[in-house]
């Protein structure tokens, strides 16, 4: 008997700690594992023209949360090898897609947002941990129908889904909410904002506004633009 391959599983959760499984929606098992998937890592810089030259200068802001992209096929022809091991083979293509959407895209009545997810079976290895589970939230979903029967009913579709590392995102939000003086923060200017007031909000001390102006290359700290993003550096690096 042929060995049944390990399938990628997407398990829905309904709590911010990703510990309580959603009992209203059945987990989704990818019928046939994709030939490839991708992990994306991004680093964010603040890039500005360098004063007195034609070059630019960059300032590191943060490493962005990891993104996972899965591309796989849903099929209704039963001609793709491996589909016979999947419960999805008993469903039409629209039913398979609806099941997938119910897990990753549809709103949870308990959370009032799409569900939090554990994605297992990716084969990502970390020393001492074995296969790593990816905890994510859906950020992008594209469904492309590629094959139809004579009546126009879809027989095959390609799903492209992108997920953002939820736990890393949550950690960053918690750190920002603490307004730790040891972290670099970004803040957008809103109407009536003044730099001393923003410094007071960030550091509990308005006198750091001159250092903030210096870090952001502000020639006139009294003229802020609504929507402008300002960098607030770690306080131990600021000189009062």
Residue pairs with C-beta under 8 A, 6 or more apart in sequence:
4 85
5 33
5 82
5 85
6 33
6 121
6 123
7 29
7 30
7 31
7 33
7 85
7 86
7 121
8 29
8 30
8 33
8 34
8 70
8 72
8 119
8 120
8 121
8 122
9 27
9 28
9 29
9 30
9 118
9 119
9 120
9 121
10 27
10 28
10 29
10 30
10 100
10 103
10 104
10 117
10 118
10 119
10 120
11 21
11 27
11 117
11 118
11 119
11 120
12 21
12 22
12 25
12 27
12 103
12 104
12 108
12 115
12 116
12 117
13 19
13 20
13 21
13 22
13 115
13 116
13 117
13 118
14 20
14 21
14 22
14 108
14 110
14 111
14 115
14 116
15 116
16 116
16 170
18 116
18 118
18 135
18 166
18 167
21 27
22 108
22 110
22 115
24 108
24 109
25 102
25 103
25 106
25 115
26 99
26 103
27 103
28 99
28 100
28 103
28 104
29 86
29 87
29 88
30 70
30 72
31 72
31 73
31 74
31 75
31 80
31 82
31 83
31 86
31 88
31 89
31 96
32 72
32 73
32 75
32 80
32 81
32 82
32 83
32 86
33 72
33 82
33 121
34 70
34 71
34 72
36 71
37 68
37 69
37 70
37 71
37 122
38 68
38 69
39 66
39 67
39 68
39 69
39 124
40 66
40 67
40 68
40 69
41 63
41 64
41 66
41 67
42 63
42 64
42 67
43 60
43 62
43 63
43 64
44 60
44 61
44 62
44 63
44 64
45 58
45 59
45 60
45 61
46 58
46 59
46 61
46 229
46 231
47 56
47 57
47 58
47 59
48 56
48 57
48 59
48 217
49 55
49 56
49 57
50 56
50 57
51 217
59 231
61 184
61 186
61 231
62 172
62 184
65 164
65 165
65 168
65 169
65 172
66 164
66 165
66 168
67 139
67 162
67 163
67 164
67 165
68 119
68 122
68 134
68 136
68 162
68 163
68 165
69 160
69 161
69 162
69 163
70 119
70 159
70 160
70 161
70 162
70 163
71 158
71 159
71 160
71 161
72 158
72 159
73 80
73 156
73 157
73 158
73 159
74 88
74 93
74 96
74 97
74 100
74 156
74 157
74 159
75 83
75 89
75 93
75 155
75 156
76 92
76 93
76 96
76 154
76 155
76 156
77 147
77 155
77 156
78 84
78 89
83 89
88 96
88 99
91 99
92 153
93 145
93 153
93 154
93 155
93 156
93 157
94 153
94 154
97 143
97 157
97 159
100 159
101 141
103 115
103 117
104 114
104 115
104 117
104 138
104 141
104 161
104 163
105 114
105 138
105 141
106 114
106 115
107 113
107 114
108 114
108 115
114 137
114 138
116 135
116 136
116 137
116 166
117 135
117 136
117 137
117 138
117 163
117 166
118 133
118 134
118 135
119 133
119 134
119 135
119 136
119 163
120 131
120 133
120 134
121 131
122 131
122 132
122 134
123 131
124 131
124 132
124 134
125 131
125 132
126 132
134 163
134 165
135 165
135 166
135 167
136 163
136 164
136 165
136 166
137 163
137 164
137 166
137 169
138 161
138 162
138 163
139 162
139 163
139 164
140 160
140 161
140 162
141 159
141 160
141 161
141 162
142 159
142 160
142 161
143 157
143 158
143 159
143 160
144 157
144 158
144 160
145 154
145 156
145 157
146 156
146 157
146 158
147 154
147 155
147 156
148 154
148 155
149 155
175 183
176 183
176 185
179 185
179 201
179 202
181 203
181 234
181 235
181 236
182 234
182 235
182 236
183 234
184 231
184 232
184 233
184 234
185 202
185 231
185 232
186 229
186 230
186 231
186 232
187 198
187 202
187 229
187 230
187 232
188 227
188 228
188 229
188 230
189 198
189 224
189 225
189 226
189 227
189 228
189 229
189 230
190 226
191 226
193 224
193 226
194 222
194 224
195 209
195 212
195 213
195 218
195 221
195 222
195 224
195 230
196 206
196 207
196 209
197 206
198 209
198 212
198 230
198 232
199 205
199 206
199 207
199 208
199 209
199 212
199 232
200 206
202 208
202 232
203 232
203 235
203 238
207 240
208 235
208 238
208 240
209 221
210 221
211 233
211 238
211 239
211 240
212 218
212 221
212 230
212 231
212 232
212 233
212 238
213 221
215 231
215 232
215 233
216 230
216 231
218 224
224 230
